Amino acid sequence: MTNSRTDPRELRTELVDRVHKFGPIFADGVAEGERERRLPDATVRAIDDAQLSMLWTASGYGGLETDVRTLSEVTKALSHYCPSTSWVVNNINGSNLLATKFSRAAQDEVFGDNPGAKLASVFAAAGTAVRTEGGYLLTGTWPYATGILHDDWAILVAKEVDLDGEPVGALSMLVPAADITVEDTWRTVGMRATGSHTVVLRETFVPEHRVISGQVQRGRENAADLTLPPLLRTAAIAAMAVICASVVVGIGQAALAVVVDRAPGRGIAPSHRYTRQPDSQTFVSEIGRTALTIDAAELHVNRAADAIDAAATSASPLAEHDLRRIRGDVGQAVNLVTVALDELMWAHGAGAFAESNPLQQYWRDANTAARHAMLNPRLGRELYGGAFFGLDLVVPSL
C-alpha cells in the first residue's frame, strides 16, 4: 500500500479497515503480552503486514505520510483489540515523524533499505554526550522507551558536556538498536505489553550526521515551509499528545461496547426485578451519560487533530493559544475517559474485575496511559487557562 490518494479520508478508511482485518491477531496476543510484558511476535508481524508503523514515515522512503487525524482513527480502532499494541504503534509513528528532522544522511541510514523501520524515542535528557573525532560518545540511562524490544532505532536526548563535565547544551541522537542495551524495568499494572523498558548506553559512538542540536521534539521551524509536505510541517509535540490521548479514547469506546453487549445477559444484584440490566432505567440512563462522556472525549481529540492538520496543510503555524488549547483538549479527553471507565465498572458490576473480563484490563490500561506526562489534565487546564491571561508557559514547549 502506498499513499497515492489526494483525499486522506480514503486512506484513513482503508487503514482502519486493515486494523479490523488484523484485529483477531492483536486480540489473540493480549494474554501473552500481559504475561511477557512485550508484544508477541505475531502481533509485531501483523503490524508490519498492515503497514501500521509507516503512517508517519515520509513517502520518499516508501512511507504512507498520513495526517494526524488518520493515525488518531487507527489508534482508536487498535485500542479495541489491544491497547498496548495501539500505544506501541502510535509511539513508533511519532518517533518516525521526529526522524524526519535529522539529516538526509541519517534518514537514508534508517529508512533507505528499510521503509518499515520502527523507532523509539525518549525525550528526557537522561544522558551525556562528549564530543570526539567525527561525532560524540553517548552515555546514559533512558527509561520508558516504549516498544524498544521491537524497534530498529532510538532517538535519545542528551546533555552535551565539555571535557570538564560542564553542560554545553542539549543534543538529539539517532542510535541503532544493535548499540543499545535494554534493561528490564517495565513492571506495571497497566499497559504491560508495551515493553517500555530502559535504554542503557556506555560511551557509545554516535557519528555527527546522526546528531542534531537541541531537543528534537521541540522544533517547529518547518511549520511554514511550503517546500515540504504537510506531515513534515506538523507540530510534533502536539501531534504526539493527540495520538496518545486517542489510545485512551479508543479504550473507553471499547469498554462501553463490552458493557452494552453483555448487559442483556446480566442482572443487577441483589434486585429480584432487574434480571436484565437494560430493564433498569437507572442503568440505561447511566449508559447514556457515560456514552456522552466518551463522545465528548472523542470530540476533544478530533478537534485537536483537525487543528493540527489544518495548520500543516496550509503551512500556517499554530498560534500559542491554539497549542495551549490542544494540551487542554488532550488532558480533558483522558480525564473524561477515566471518569467514564469508573462508571462503566460500576454499571457492569463486580464481575468487571475478573481476570477473564476485558474490562479490568481496559480500566488498568487507560488509567496507566492517562498518566503520561503529555496528557496531564491538570497541567493542560493550567496551560489553556493561562492563555486567556497572557501567563508564561509552565512547560518548556508545546
Secondary structure, 3 states (H helix, E strand, C coil): CCCCCCCHHHHHHHHHHHHHHHHHHHHHCHHHHHHHCCCCHHHHHHHHHCCCCCCCCCHHHCCCCCCHHHHHHHHHHHHHHCHHHHHHHHHHHHHHHHHCCCCHHHHHHHHCCCCCCCEEEEEEEEEEEEEECCEEEEEEEEEEECCCCCCCEEEEEEEEECCCCCEEEEEEEEEEHHHCEEECCCCCCCCHHHCCEEEEEEEEEEEHHHEEECCHHHCCCCCCCCCCCHHHHCCHHHHHHHHHHHHHHHHHHHHHHHHHHHHHHCCCCCCCCCCCHHHCHHHHHHHHHHHHHHHHHHHHHHHHHHHHHHHHHHCCCCCHHHHHHHHHHHHHHHHHHHHHHHHHHHHHCHHHHCCCCHHHHHHHHHHHHCCCHHHCHHHHHHHHHHHCCCCCCCCCCC
